[in-house]
Amino acid sequence: MSNVEPSWVEVSRVRLKLPRLPDAFSGLRIAQLSDIHIGPWMTLEKVREILSAVVEQSPDVLALTGDFVLTYSRMGKSYRAELEELSQAIRQLSDRFLVVAVLGNHDVMYNSFEVQDALQKGGAHVLVNSVHTLERGAARFHLAGLDDIYRGRPDLNKVLDSFPSDECAMLLVHEPDFADTSAETGRFDLQISGHSHGGQIVLPFVGPPILPKYGQKYPSGLYQVSTGSTYQGGKMFQYTNRGVGMTFPAVRFNCRPEITLFTLESV
């Protein structure tokens, strides 16, 4: 199974009721893809297959939550050619629906400007301490994004100043354990992250024996995190996507790669 699972992508469907979500956005479909990690195992051909699977889900928005490259595999060499091909592949998606993205620790360690440039050329809105607002009539839904917590320069206050405190917002941030900080603000209805890969190896009755820094408390799936307000019962949803790529060792066991499809509903 450790040889089969890396290519056995699961589509996880998650329906969430968000009390602050305007009725105009009820039914909004957001696909999440994380931790592509272009490198020796994750070829551009495999990336295109995964992106085709995303298109089949007919999302309104694609949210990319970081780590587009694998720094350990290149020893300082360039990913420029691969990023150019990735940019072209993303362009085919951004012509169909909105694509938003944040960077991960591997992207910052490699070259955040080069990765960001490729994403933007592909039509993605790269949210580096910024907010992209969806509007349907007078209704608004905010897609917020932070720079990488581990290696970047995140500025949460700048993000919070970018949208009204009483409106619905989702936060994209690569590292899931930041949920404790974002939830305390009481400003976000949902945070989505990657980074942990779900552990890649999950032992029965034990769980993942190895998890990365900032990916240990919320390693995989859906959580509810206590907030600094009474909104939504004092809870913020946190979802950690298992990613589609791998770091070394390039093995998955009991931890399939994942595309998440969220359907958001108003109350």
Backbone bond lengths (Angstrom), bond angles and torsions (degrees), N, CA, C in turn:
res aa  C-N    CA-C-N  psi(-1)  N-CA   C-N-CA  omega(-1)  CA-C   N-CA-C  phi
1 M - - - 1.455 - - 1.525 112.04 -
2 S 1.337 116.88 -30.81 1.463 119.17 -178.88 1.514 111.96 -63.22
3 N 1.362 116.63 -24.24 1.456 120.74 177.54 1.528 111.97 -89.34
4 V 1.333 116.94 -23.71 1.459 121.68 -178.13 1.521 111.32 -86.60
5 E 1.313 116.93 -43.60 1.459 121.51 -171.90 1.525 115.13 -56.57
6 P 1.342 120.35 -37.35 1.465 118.37 -178.49 1.528 114.66 -55.92
7 S 1.327 117.74 -25.79 1.465 121.16 179.73 1.527 112.87 -103.97
8 W 1.324 117.09 0.97 1.460 122.58 -174.40 1.529 108.45 -98.86
9 V 1.334 115.76 77.39 1.462 121.19 -172.69 1.526 110.59 -76.41
10 E 1.327 115.35 129.96 1.461 122.23 178.25 1.522 109.83 -100.63
11 V 1.325 117.60 137.38 1.458 122.56 171.94 1.527 107.32 -98.75
12 S 1.326 116.11 110.02 1.462 121.63 179.32 1.522 108.61 -94.07
13 R 1.331 116.75 122.99 1.462 121.62 -178.87 1.518 109.49 -103.01
14 V 1.326 115.25 123.51 1.467 121.37 -174.37 1.523 108.96 -127.65
15 R 1.340 116.95 122.83 1.469 122.07 176.28 1.526 108.09 -105.73
16 L 1.318 115.92 129.30 1.458 121.08 -177.75 1.521 110.31 -130.12
17 K 1.313 116.10 133.99 1.461 121.72 173.86 1.530 108.21 -95.88
18 L 1.330 116.15 121.89 1.458 121.86 -179.66 1.528 108.28 -115.95
19 P 1.332 117.88 110.88 1.471 120.54 -176.15 1.523 114.52 -56.79
20 R 1.328 118.05 -29.40 1.469 119.47 -179.35 1.523 112.91 -86.76
21 L 1.331 116.97 -6.65 1.461 119.40 -177.07 1.528 109.79 -70.16
22 P 1.334 118.38 123.74 1.472 120.37 178.07 1.525 111.04 -62.15
23 D 1.326 115.56 148.53 1.462 120.31 179.32 1.528 111.88 -56.11
24 A 1.327 116.27 -30.91 1.465 120.34 -178.38 1.523 112.08 -62.74
25 F 1.341 117.35 -22.75 1.467 120.97 -178.93 1.524 112.59 -104.10
26 S 1.323 117.90 2.25 1.460 119.99 178.88 1.528 109.03 -62.82
27 G 1.325 115.82 128.20 1.462 121.50 -175.88 1.514 113.50 97.44
28 L 1.335 117.57 -0.06 1.460 121.02 178.22 1.525 110.16 -59.02
29 R 1.325 116.22 132.05 1.467 122.21 -177.89 1.531 109.42 -109.82
30 I 1.316 115.18 120.53 1.464 121.67 -179.36 1.521 109.06 -121.00
31 A 1.322 117.03 118.59 1.461 121.98 174.89 1.522 108.64 -91.43
32 Q 1.314 116.19 137.64 1.464 121.29 176.78 1.524 110.00 -116.51
33 L 1.327 114.63 132.24 1.461 122.50 176.53 1.525 106.38 -130.68
34 S 1.324 116.49 134.53 1.467 119.22 -174.98 1.520 111.43 -142.20
35 D 1.324 115.50 157.63 1.470 123.19 169.81 1.525 112.44 50.85
36 I 1.327 115.32 57.56 1.461 120.48 177.45 1.526 110.46 -66.03
37 H 1.310 116.97 -43.10 1.476 122.47 175.90 1.530 112.92 53.79
38 I 1.324 115.92 61.36 1.466 119.26 174.05 1.531 108.79 -54.48
39 G 1.304 116.48 130.68 1.457 120.28 -177.23 1.515 110.10 -179.80
40 P 1.338 117.74 -154.02 1.463 120.71 -175.57 1.516 113.73 -59.91
41 W 1.346 117.48 -37.40 1.461 119.54 -179.01 1.527 111.79 -90.14
42 M 1.336 117.71 -44.31 1.462 121.75 -176.00 1.525 109.74 -85.68
43 T 1.327 115.77 92.78 1.459 121.79 178.91 1.524 110.01 -81.35
44 L 1.324 116.92 165.38 1.453 120.78 177.31 1.523 111.19 -65.55
45 E 1.317 117.44 -29.21 1.471 120.41 176.18 1.524 110.28 -63.20
46 K 1.331 116.75 -42.64 1.464 120.04 178.10 1.519 110.87 -67.56
47 V 1.322 116.63 -37.78 1.466 120.03 177.78 1.520 110.36 -59.97
48 R 1.322 117.15 -44.69 1.465 120.69 -179.93 1.530 111.03 -62.62
49 E 1.325 117.51 -37.69 1.467 120.46 177.73 1.522 110.44 -63.63
50 I 1.323 116.53 -41.06 1.462 120.93 179.69 1.524 110.49 -67.33
51 L 1.331 117.29 -41.30 1.461 120.17 178.59 1.525 110.93 -65.73
52 S 1.311 117.76 -33.81 1.463 120.80 175.72 1.523 110.72 -64.25
53 A 1.340 116.16 -37.30 1.462 120.13 177.02 1.528 110.77 -65.56
54 V 1.337 117.34 -34.29 1.461 121.23 176.02 1.525 109.96 -64.01
55 V 1.323 116.85 -46.11 1.466 121.14 -179.47 1.521 110.75 -58.54
56 E 1.335 117.42 -37.32 1.464 121.58 -179.33 1.527 112.30 -62.02
57 Q 1.348 117.41 -20.79 1.467 120.93 -178.92 1.537 111.87 -83.02
58 S 1.321 117.77 -8.34 1.473 123.75 179.40 1.533 112.43 51.24
59 P 1.316 117.89 55.20 1.462 119.06 179.27 1.529 111.71 -77.11
60 D 1.322 115.87 161.56 1.464 121.18 170.16 1.523 110.21 -85.43
61 V 1.332 115.37 -30.01 1.465 122.20 -177.31 1.519 108.38 -139.63
62 L 1.330 116.50 141.34 1.465 121.93 168.80 1.520 107.82 -111.41
63 A 1.325 116.71 123.66 1.457 122.73 178.38 1.526 109.05 -108.76
64 L 1.322 116.08 119.26 1.461 123.08 -179.86 1.529 107.95 -103.75
65 T 1.340 117.02 118.15 1.457 119.04 -171.50 1.533 114.00 -107.65
66 G 1.338 116.18 41.84 1.454 120.76 163.36 1.513 118.00 94.16
67 D 1.331 114.15 171.24 1.468 126.35 -176.67 1.530 111.03 60.36
68 F 1.314 114.13 70.18 1.462 121.44 178.81 1.520 111.43 -83.40
69 V 1.341 117.70 -21.79 1.465 122.03 -179.25 1.524 109.47 -123.79
70 L 1.318 115.31 169.04 1.463 122.38 178.13 1.521 108.02 -119.35
71 T 1.315 116.78 104.06 1.466 119.51 -172.77 1.520 112.50 -69.07
72 Y 1.329 118.40 -31.24 1.461 120.30 -174.98 1.522 113.18 -64.99
73 S 1.323 117.11 -17.56 1.464 119.87 -171.51 1.528 113.57 -92.60
74 R 1.331 118.41 -10.83 1.458 119.17 -169.71 1.529 114.81 -112.98
75 M 1.299 117.62 -17.40 1.470 121.01 177.65 1.527 111.55 50.54
76 G 1.325 115.74 47.42 1.464 120.36 175.58 1.515 115.38 89.42
77 K 1.327 118.11 -2.39 1.462 120.27 -179.95 1.523 110.98 -79.64
78 S 1.316 116.35 165.58 1.460 121.90 -173.28 1.528 112.89 -84.28
79 Y 1.341 114.89 146.78 1.461 123.05 170.77 1.526 110.49 -107.62
80 R 1.315 117.75 16.87 1.460 120.78 -171.38 1.529 112.40 -56.72
81 A 1.316 117.67 -44.47 1.470 120.76 -178.47 1.526 110.78 -65.41
82 E 1.331 116.68 -44.14 1.465 120.00 -179.83 1.522 111.34 -65.88
83 L 1.333 116.84 -38.96 1.455 120.32 179.49 1.525 111.44 -67.42
84 E 1.319 116.77 -32.65 1.460 120.07 175.99 1.532 110.06 -64.89
85 E 1.322 117.25 -42.34 1.463 120.49 177.67 1.521 111.15 -67.74
86 L 1.336 116.81 -38.54 1.458 120.32 176.86 1.522 110.20 -62.30
87 S 1.323 116.28 -40.78 1.457 121.33 178.66 1.526 110.88 -58.75
88 Q 1.320 116.51 -44.41 1.470 120.79 179.56 1.524 111.23 -65.12
89 A 1.340 116.66 -37.34 1.466 120.01 179.65 1.527 110.75 -68.31
90 I 1.320 116.90 -39.94 1.464 120.72 179.46 1.524 110.09 -68.43
91 R 1.314 117.30 -33.48 1.459 120.82 178.72 1.527 110.91 -58.05
92 Q 1.320 117.52 -37.77 1.455 120.46 178.87 1.529 111.89 -64.47
93 L 1.347 116.30 -27.49 1.457 120.50 177.22 1.519 111.20 -83.38
94 S 1.322 117.34 -42.32 1.465 120.61 -176.44 1.523 111.94 -67.85
95 D 1.329 116.99 -17.59 1.463 120.40 173.08 1.534 111.21 -75.50
96 R 1.350 117.02 -15.66 1.459 122.16 -177.78 1.534 112.34 -100.64
97 F 1.349 116.00 -39.47 1.462 120.69 -176.60 1.526 109.07 -154.78
98 L 1.345 114.83 168.89 1.459 120.72 -178.89 1.525 110.45 -67.23
99 V 1.332 116.38 135.25 1.462 122.15 175.03 1.524 108.39 -121.48
100 V 1.324 116.30 124.19 1.465 121.58 175.14 1.520 108.31 -121.24
101 A 1.337 116.58 154.74 1.461 119.55 -174.55 1.517 111.14 -151.85
102 V 1.331 115.24 153.19 1.457 122.68 166.85 1.528 107.58 -127.90
103 L 1.315 115.70 162.71 1.461 121.20 -179.99 1.523 110.84 -93.11
104 G 1.348 115.33 156.56 1.458 121.67 175.71 1.513 111.42 -112.81
105 N 1.313 116.16 179.10 1.464 120.47 -176.08 1.522 112.37 -63.57
106 H 1.336 118.39 -35.78 1.465 120.14 178.72 1.532 110.90 -67.23
107 D 1.330 116.76 -35.96 1.467 120.36 178.96 1.524 111.02 -65.05
108 V 1.333 116.29 -41.11 1.459 120.23 179.80 1.531 110.39 -70.04
109 M 1.338 117.10 -40.67 1.463 120.25 178.88 1.524 111.39 -64.30
110 Y 1.341 116.31 -34.99 1.466 119.81 178.47 1.527 110.27 -75.48
111 N 1.312 117.32 -71.25 1.466 122.68 -179.95 1.523 107.64 -175.38
112 S 1.317 116.51 94.61 1.465 120.41 -174.13 1.524 112.06 -60.86
113 F 1.329 117.29 -35.09 1.461 120.20 -178.60 1.525 111.10 -67.52
114 E 1.325 116.62 -39.46 1.460 120.42 -179.30 1.528 111.18 -68.72
115 V 1.333 116.09 -41.66 1.465 119.76 178.44 1.525 110.49 -66.36
116 Q 1.331 116.34 -45.28 1.461 120.45 179.84 1.523 111.55 -61.59
117 D 1.318 116.67 -41.05 1.459 120.80 179.59 1.529 111.01 -61.87
118 A 1.336 116.69 -42.42 1.462 120.37 179.62 1.527 111.04 -63.77
119 L 1.322 116.78 -42.12 1.460 120.55 179.74 1.528 110.98 -64.31
120 Q 1.316 116.02 -43.64 1.463 119.94 -179.41 1.520 111.66 -66.27
121 K 1.333 117.36 -38.90 1.459 119.78 176.03 1.519 111.45 -63.27
122 G 1.335 116.40 -26.32 1.454 120.94 177.05 1.523 113.05 -83.04
123 G 1.327 116.57 0.96 1.459 120.36 177.63 1.509 114.93 91.97
124 A 1.331 117.41 5.98 1.461 120.53 178.88 1.529 110.28 -80.91
125 H 1.322 116.36 145.19 1.455 122.24 172.32 1.528 107.10 -90.50
126 V 1.333 116.70 109.06 1.453 120.93 -178.23 1.524 108.26 -88.43
127 L 1.319 115.85 117.74 1.461 121.95 -173.59 1.520 109.64 -96.63
128 V 1.320 115.98 90.16 1.465 121.69 176.88 1.521 107.18 -101.82
129 N 1.336 116.44 95.90 1.466 121.91 -175.85 1.529 110.80 54.84
130 S 1.334 115.04 46.08 1.462 119.87 -176.65 1.523 110.47 -146.55
131 V 1.338 115.44 174.96 1.457 121.78 -174.30 1.529 109.27 -133.61
132 H 1.319 115.70 136.39 1.460 121.42 170.97 1.527 107.17 -113.48
133 T 1.314 116.68 124.45 1.463 121.42 -174.51 1.516 111.42 -105.10
134 L 1.331 115.63 127.70 1.455 122.11 173.44 1.524 108.55 -89.98
135 E 1.324 116.60 139.75 1.454 121.02 -179.88 1.528 109.97 -129.45
136 R 1.313 115.35 133.61 1.457 122.74 172.24 1.524 106.41 -132.32
137 G 1.312 115.90 99.98 1.449 119.83 -171.22 1.512 109.42 64.41
138 A 1.314 117.08 -128.22 1.467 120.93 178.43 1.523 112.36 -87.63
139 A 1.338 117.47 -7.20 1.463 121.51 -177.39 1.528 110.54 -82.25
140 R 1.352 114.85 145.87 1.470 119.68 -178.99 1.532 110.36 -136.26
141 F 1.330 113.88 146.31 1.463 122.12 175.06 1.521 107.01 -137.15
142 H 1.324 116.48 128.56 1.457 121.39 -170.55 1.532 111.50 -104.50
143 L 1.334 115.57 128.26 1.459 123.21 174.28 1.522 107.20 -105.32
144 A 1.326 116.00 107.27 1.460 121.57 -176.16 1.526 109.94 -104.75
145 G 1.324 116.32 149.76 1.456 120.03 179.11 1.510 112.29 -142.47
146 L 1.333 116.25 140.22 1.465 122.36 178.34 1.524 111.14 -109.53
147 D 1.317 114.88 148.54 1.457 119.81 169.38 1.531 108.16 -61.55
148 D 1.315 116.93 160.51 1.461 121.28 -175.75 1.524 111.69 -56.58
149 I 1.331 115.47 132.26 1.464 121.11 -177.25 1.519 111.50 -69.64
150 Y 1.309 116.55 -38.12 1.466 122.81 -172.87 1.528 111.85 -76.46
151 R 1.320 117.16 -48.33 1.458 121.18 -171.12 1.532 114.26 -118.55
152 G 1.328 117.41 -12.64 1.454 120.51 -175.00 1.519 113.43 -96.23
153 R 1.333 115.01 -154.76 1.459 121.65 180.00 1.526 109.15 -128.39
154 P 1.324 116.29 73.90 1.469 119.69 -177.99 1.526 111.28 -68.27
155 D 1.325 116.09 142.92 1.460 121.99 179.17 1.527 107.77 -135.06
156 L 1.322 115.56 86.66 1.455 120.71 -176.65 1.526 111.60 -65.06
157 N 1.313 117.86 -38.40 1.468 120.42 -179.10 1.528 111.77 -61.96
158 K 1.324 116.54 -38.42 1.465 120.20 177.90 1.531 110.37 -62.28
159 V 1.312 116.28 -40.11 1.460 120.33 178.32 1.527 110.59 -65.59
160 L 1.328 117.03 -46.03 1.460 121.18 -177.83 1.523 112.12 -63.21
161 D 1.323 116.33 -29.86 1.473 120.42 179.10 1.529 112.22 -76.42
162 S 1.343 116.65 -5.71 1.464 120.52 -172.55 1.522 114.56 -95.29
163 F 1.338 117.90 -3.93 1.459 119.60 178.21 1.525 109.44 -151.17
164 P 1.350 117.40 153.58 1.462 121.30 -177.82 1.531 112.22 -63.62
165 S 1.313 115.84 147.93 1.463 120.93 -174.16 1.519 113.59 -70.92
166 D 1.341 117.93 -18.08 1.460 120.17 -176.20 1.526 112.98 -101.54
167 E 1.324 118.15 10.07 1.460 120.69 -177.89 1.530 111.49 -108.33
168 C 1.325 114.98 156.11 1.464 122.23 -173.87 1.533 110.68 -72.06
169 A 1.325 116.10 135.77 1.465 120.35 -178.55 1.520 111.20 -145.62
170 M 1.319 114.59 144.17 1.463 122.68 173.42 1.524 108.28 -116.60
171 L 1.327 116.94 138.32 1.460 121.80 -178.97 1.521 110.74 -109.35
172 L 1.334 115.97 128.22 1.454 121.94 170.71 1.523 107.62 -99.65
173 V 1.325 116.47 123.45 1.464 120.94 175.39 1.521 107.16 -151.00
174 H 1.307 117.40 135.61 1.459 120.86 -170.37 1.525 112.53 -62.53
175 E 1.314 117.55 -44.92 1.464 121.22 -174.39 1.530 111.66 -89.62
176 P 1.331 118.46 120.45 1.470 121.15 -173.18 1.521 114.99 -67.83
177 D 1.313 118.25 -31.53 1.461 119.46 -175.07 1.520 113.12 -69.76
178 F 1.323 116.75 -6.90 1.463 120.52 172.43 1.527 110.52 -66.92
179 A 1.322 117.65 -11.25 1.467 121.55 -179.29 1.519 112.32 -56.77
180 D 1.327 117.86 -32.19 1.465 119.47 178.29 1.525 110.88 -62.32
181 T 1.329 116.56 -37.07 1.467 121.10 179.93 1.520 111.00 -76.85
182 S 1.321 117.33 -46.67 1.470 119.89 -177.83 1.525 111.49 -66.27
183 A 1.326 117.13 -35.54 1.461 120.21 -179.45 1.527 111.39 -66.17
184 E 1.318 117.05 -35.49 1.461 121.01 -178.97 1.522 112.55 -58.46
185 T 1.324 117.47 -26.95 1.460 120.26 -178.83 1.528 111.81 -72.17
186 G 1.328 117.26 -23.43 1.451 120.96 -176.16 1.518 113.93 69.48
187 R 1.323 116.89 14.37 1.467 121.53 -172.95 1.526 113.83 -101.64
188 F 1.319 117.18 -15.63 1.465 119.82 -174.85 1.525 110.56 -113.32
189 D 1.318 115.22 137.04 1.457 122.12 178.34 1.522 111.04 -86.11
190 L 1.315 116.03 -28.78 1.459 121.98 -175.46 1.517 108.74 -154.32
191 Q 1.332 116.33 135.43 1.461 121.78 168.85 1.520 107.50 -115.68
192 I 1.339 116.82 136.36 1.462 120.63 174.43 1.522 108.92 -122.17
193 S 1.338 114.89 140.11 1.463 121.31 -172.88 1.518 110.01 -146.19
194 G 1.336 114.96 177.53 1.459 122.64 175.43 1.512 108.96 -137.07
195 H 1.335 116.31 -120.13 1.469 124.74 167.84 1.525 114.53 76.87
196 S 1.315 118.57 -46.60 1.466 120.68 -171.23 1.522 113.32 -80.02
197 H 1.346 117.39 -22.70 1.469 123.36 -171.90 1.525 111.26 59.81
198 G 1.337 116.39 16.74 1.458 120.33 -175.91 1.516 112.88 68.63
199 G 1.345 116.23 5.39 1.456 121.80 -176.28 1.525 113.08 99.65
200 Q 1.359 116.10 -16.69 1.470 124.44 -175.64 1.525 112.56 66.23
201 I 1.325 117.24 -43.81 1.462 121.76 176.68 1.523 107.54 -119.33
202 V 1.326 116.55 120.13 1.465 121.61 -179.85 1.525 108.30 -121.45
203 L 1.304 116.38 113.50 1.461 121.39 -176.97 1.523 110.77 -85.84
204 P 1.321 118.18 135.98 1.466 120.64 177.47 1.520 112.07 -55.89
205 F 1.332 116.17 134.44 1.466 124.69 178.65 1.535 113.23 67.66
206 V 1.317 117.30 -2.33 1.468 120.53 -178.06 1.518 111.03 -117.90
207 G 1.340 115.93 -43.58 1.455 120.26 -175.61 1.511 110.90 95.53
208 P 1.323 117.69 -167.83 1.469 120.29 -179.07 1.533 111.33 -75.03
209 P 1.325 118.39 122.39 1.468 120.40 -179.48 1.516 113.63 -73.62
210 I 1.340 117.09 -22.93 1.464 120.69 -177.61 1.524 109.07 -130.56
211 L 1.329 115.92 125.16 1.459 122.02 176.16 1.518 109.08 -135.07
212 P 1.343 118.53 147.26 1.461 121.02 -176.38 1.527 111.90 -78.47
213 K 1.299 115.69 162.38 1.457 122.10 173.42 1.528 109.38 -57.01
214 Y 1.319 117.07 137.70 1.469 125.05 -177.50 1.525 113.03 69.48
215 G 1.345 116.69 12.32 1.453 120.22 176.58 1.510 111.73 -134.89
216 Q 1.337 116.78 29.29 1.460 120.89 -172.57 1.526 114.04 -103.60
217 K 1.337 117.20 -28.74 1.465 120.11 -176.46 1.522 111.81 -84.96
218 Y 1.340 116.70 -35.83 1.463 121.90 -178.47 1.527 108.59 -126.55
219 P 1.346 117.86 70.67 1.468 120.66 -168.71 1.524 116.22 -78.03
220 S 1.357 118.22 -23.26 1.465 118.26 -174.38 1.519 110.15 -165.67
221 G 1.341 115.96 133.36 1.448 120.29 172.41 1.516 114.77 89.41
222 L 1.339 115.06 -158.05 1.466 122.46 -170.75 1.521 111.22 -100.12
223 Y 1.333 114.77 136.23 1.456 122.58 177.82 1.528 108.86 -134.55
224 Q 1.334 115.76 163.04 1.445 121.93 168.60 1.524 107.18 -122.33
225 V 1.323 115.45 124.02 1.457 122.37 -173.27 1.519 109.00 -112.05
226 S 1.324 116.94 134.68 1.462 121.45 -179.04 1.520 110.69 -62.61
227 T 1.342 115.08 136.92 1.457 121.10 -177.43 1.519 111.33 -109.16
228 G 1.327 114.52 176.26 1.454 121.09 177.57 1.503 112.62 -92.37
229 S 1.348 117.25 21.81 1.462 120.41 -179.70 1.521 109.13 -147.37
230 T 1.320 115.98 172.77 1.466 120.93 178.05 1.518 111.78 -89.23
231 Y 1.337 117.35 -5.66 1.461 120.87 179.60 1.530 110.80 -59.03
232 Q 1.309 116.37 142.13 1.463 124.36 176.69 1.531 111.00 56.29
233 G 1.362 115.29 36.31 1.452 119.33 -179.87 1.504 112.66 68.86
234 G 1.338 116.84 22.52 1.462 120.22 179.64 1.513 113.69 74.12
235 K 1.339 117.45 24.05 1.461 121.19 -177.52 1.528 111.14 -130.06
236 M 1.324 116.26 145.23 1.464 123.71 169.71 1.516 107.86 -115.55
237 F 1.318 117.38 136.31 1.461 119.88 174.90 1.527 110.13 -73.99
238 Q 1.317 116.10 137.37 1.459 123.29 171.49 1.520 107.30 -125.11
239 Y 1.341 116.67 129.21 1.457 119.88 175.15 1.519 109.41 -124.55
240 T 1.332 115.26 127.82 1.464 121.52 178.27 1.516 109.30 -110.70
241 N 1.317 115.41 114.19 1.459 122.95 179.49 1.537 109.46 -81.21
242 R 1.331 117.39 140.35 1.465 121.82 -176.84 1.528 113.34 -76.49
243 G 1.330 117.15 -6.44 1.449 120.16 179.74 1.514 112.66 77.92
244 V 1.332 115.30 169.57 1.467 120.30 177.65 1.525 112.20 -114.41
245 G 1.323 117.61 -18.75 1.455 121.63 178.82 1.520 111.55 -101.04
246 M 1.317 115.31 -170.81 1.464 120.87 -177.83 1.523 110.17 -145.39
247 T 1.332 114.80 153.88 1.458 120.64 163.68 1.526 106.65 -101.87
248 F 1.317 116.03 177.89 1.463 119.31 -177.37 1.528 110.75 -77.00
249 P 1.343 117.60 139.27 1.467 126.73 -0.14 1.526 110.54 -76.22
250 A 1.322 116.60 146.94 1.463 122.48 -176.36 1.530 109.52 -79.90
251 V 1.331 114.66 69.91 1.459 122.20 -176.10 1.527 108.07 -137.85
252 R 1.321 116.07 141.37 1.462 121.98 168.90 1.527 108.54 -127.74
253 F 1.336 115.01 138.10 1.456 120.51 176.12 1.521 108.12 -141.20
254 N 1.338 116.24 122.66 1.464 121.52 -179.67 1.530 110.93 57.37
255 C 1.331 116.02 33.39 1.467 121.05 -174.41 1.529 108.80 -158.31
256 R 1.332 115.75 73.76 1.460 119.96 -175.11 1.528 112.05 -66.96
257 P 1.328 117.98 149.02 1.460 120.91 171.61 1.520 109.78 -62.19
258 E 1.338 116.17 157.09 1.463 118.67 -166.06 1.523 113.59 -142.43
259 I 1.321 114.71 136.97 1.471 123.80 161.27 1.521 105.27 -109.50
260 T 1.330 117.32 130.76 1.464 120.63 177.78 1.508 109.64 -105.76
261 L 1.321 116.36 134.66 1.460 121.51 174.75 1.524 108.47 -117.96
262 F 1.333 116.16 108.99 1.460 122.12 178.01 1.529 109.29 -91.14
263 T 1.315 115.80 136.98 1.449 121.76 166.81 1.525 106.76 -115.65
264 L 1.324 116.63 115.23 1.460 120.94 -176.72 1.519 109.86 -95.03
265 E 1.323 115.62 136.94 1.457 120.96 -178.03 1.518 110.81 -128.83
266 S 1.316 116.02 143.40 1.462 120.36 173.43 1.520 108.89 -82.09
267 V 1.312 116.85 165.69 1.462 121.72 -177.85 1.521 109.93 -100.19
